[in-house]
């Protein structure tokens, strides 16, 4: 039975800056893959109806998995909803990811819900992967580098 993970994080950065990290392909490639993985973005059209495709490669083994989907909702600085499906037949179904961004006194509160995670992926493993990703996201969006 497909599972769901829910995450919550507060970032010391503006909603606009955090949102950009989700919709700029080079930014997304830098933080989305968990530690030990690299990301190649093959297609990226961040808008309602637009598609995305990417691959994560395990740096240790060299094995990769590809996935992609479409954007269902796109409200800058506020909300993203998109689908993801793996190319691997052993990972069937479509996942739905909902990301909400809210301005708070210290920056941005982000909530993420990912539903439809294939049975072959342990829910707690998916959760750990997201924790890695969000740790990398902090390192991208929180520094204020003048330049």
NORQUI-V601225 format. One record per pair of residues at least 6 apart in sequence whose ideal C-beta (glycine too) atoms are under 7 Angstrom apart, sorted by the first residue. I is the first residue (numbers start at 1). J is the second residue. D is the distance in whole Angstrom. If there is no record, write none. Layout:
# NORQUI-V601225
i = <I & I>
j = <J & J>
d = <D & D>
This chain:
# NORQUI-V601225
i = <1 & 2 & 2 & 2 & 2 & 2 & 3 & 3 & 4 & 4 & 4 & 4 & 5 & 5 & 5 & 5 & 5 & 5 & 6 & 7 & 7 & 7 & 8 & 9 & 9 & 10 & 10 & 10 & 10 & 11 & 11 & 11 & 11 & 11 & 11 & 11 & 12 & 12 & 12 & 13 & 13 & 13 & 13 & 14 & 14 & 15 & 15 & 15 & 15 & 16 & 17 & 18 & 18 & 18 & 18 & 19 & 19 & 19 & 20 & 21 & 21 & 21 & 21 & 21 & 21 & 22 & 22 & 22 & 23 & 25 & 25 & 27 & 28 & 29 & 29 & 30 & 31 & 31 & 31 & 31 & 32 & 32 & 33 & 33 & 34 & 34 & 34 & 35 & 36 & 36 & 36 & 37 & 37 & 37 & 37 & 38 & 38 & 39 & 39 & 40 & 40 & 41 & 42 & 42 & 42 & 43 & 43 & 43 & 43 & 44 & 45 & 46 & 46 & 47 & 47 & 48 & 48 & 48 & 48 & 49 & 49 & 50 & 50 & 51 & 51 & 52 & 52 & 53 & 53 & 54 & 54 & 55 & 55 & 55 & 56 & 56 & 57 & 58 & 65 & 65 & 66 & 67 & 67 & 67 & 67 & 68 & 69 & 69 & 69 & 69 & 70 & 70 & 71 & 72 & 72 & 72 & 73 & 73 & 73 & 74 & 77 & 78 & 79 & 79 & 79 & 80 & 81 & 81 & 82 & 83 & 83 & 83 & 84 & 84 & 85 & 90 & 91 & 91 & 91 & 92 & 93 & 93 & 94 & 95 & 95 & 95 & 95 & 96 & 96 & 97 & 97 & 98 & 99 & 99 & 100 & 101 & 101 & 102 & 102 & 112 & 117 & 117>
j = <119 & 93 & 116 & 117 & 118 & 119 & 117 & 123 & 113 & 114 & 115 & 117 & 114 & 117 & 123 & 126 & 127 & 130 & 113 & 112 & 130 & 134 & 111 & 110 & 134 & 104 & 106 & 107 & 109 & 18 & 107 & 108 & 110 & 138 & 141 & 142 & 106 & 107 & 142 & 107 & 108 & 141 & 142 & 107 & 108 & 77 & 101 & 103 & 108 & 77 & 141 & 101 & 108 & 110 & 141 & 76 & 77 & 101 & 27 & 27 & 28 & 31 & 137 & 140 & 141 & 28 & 80 & 99 & 46 & 41 & 44 & 140 & 41 & 39 & 41 & 140 & 133 & 136 & 137 & 140 & 39 & 133 & 39 & 56 & 129 & 132 & 133 & 132 & 58 & 59 & 60 & 56 & 57 & 58 & 59 & 57 & 59 & 54 & 56 & 54 & 55 & 54 & 53 & 54 & 55 & 51 & 52 & 53 & 68 & 52 & 51 & 71 & 74 & 71 & 74 & 71 & 72 & 73 & 74 & 70 & 71 & 70 & 71 & 68 & 70 & 68 & 69 & 66 & 68 & 67 & 68 & 64 & 65 & 66 & 64 & 65 & 64 & 64 & 86 & 88 & 87 & 84 & 85 & 86 & 87 & 85 & 82 & 83 & 84 & 85 & 82 & 83 & 82 & 81 & 82 & 83 & 79 & 80 & 81 & 80 & 101 & 101 & 99 & 100 & 101 & 99 & 96 & 98 & 97 & 94 & 95 & 96 & 95 & 97 & 94 & 120 & 118 & 120 & 121 & 118 & 116 & 118 & 116 & 114 & 115 & 116 & 117 & 115 & 116 & 112 & 114 & 113 & 110 & 112 & 111 & 108 & 110 & 108 & 109 & 130 & 123 & 126>
d = <7 & 6 & 5 & 6 & 6 & 7 & 5 & 4 & 7 & 7 & 5 & 7 & 5 & 7 & 6 & 5 & 5 & 6 & 5 & 4 & 5 & 7 & 5 & 5 & 5 & 6 & 7 & 6 & 5 & 5 & 5 & 5 & 6 & 6 & 6 & 6 & 6 & 4 & 5 & 5 & 6 & 4 & 5 & 7 & 6 & 4 & 5 & 5 & 5 & 5 & 5 & 6 & 5 & 6 & 5 & 6 & 5 & 5 & 6 & 5 & 7 & 6 & 6 & 6 & 5 & 6 & 6 & 6 & 4 & 4 & 4 & 6 & 7 & 4 & 5 & 6 & 6 & 4 & 4 & 5 & 6 & 5 & 4 & 5 & 4 & 4 & 6 & 5 & 7 & 6 & 6 & 5 & 6 & 6 & 6 & 5 & 6 & 6 & 6 & 6 & 5 & 5 & 4 & 6 & 7 & 6 & 6 & 4 & 7 & 5 & 6 & 6 & 7 & 6 & 6 & 6 & 7 & 7 & 5 & 6 & 7 & 7 & 5 & 6 & 5 & 6 & 6 & 7 & 4 & 7 & 7 & 5 & 7 & 4 & 6 & 6 & 4 & 7 & 6 & 6 & 4 & 5 & 6 & 5 & 7 & 7 & 6 & 4 & 4 & 6 & 7 & 6 & 5 & 4 & 6 & 7 & 6 & 7 & 4 & 6 & 6 & 6 & 7 & 5 & 7 & 4 & 7 & 5 & 5 & 5 & 7 & 6 & 4 & 6 & 5 & 6 & 4 & 6 & 7 & 6 & 5 & 6 & 6 & 6 & 7 & 4 & 6 & 5 & 6 & 7 & 5 & 5 & 7 & 5 & 5 & 6 & 6 & 7 & 5 & 7 & 6 & 5>
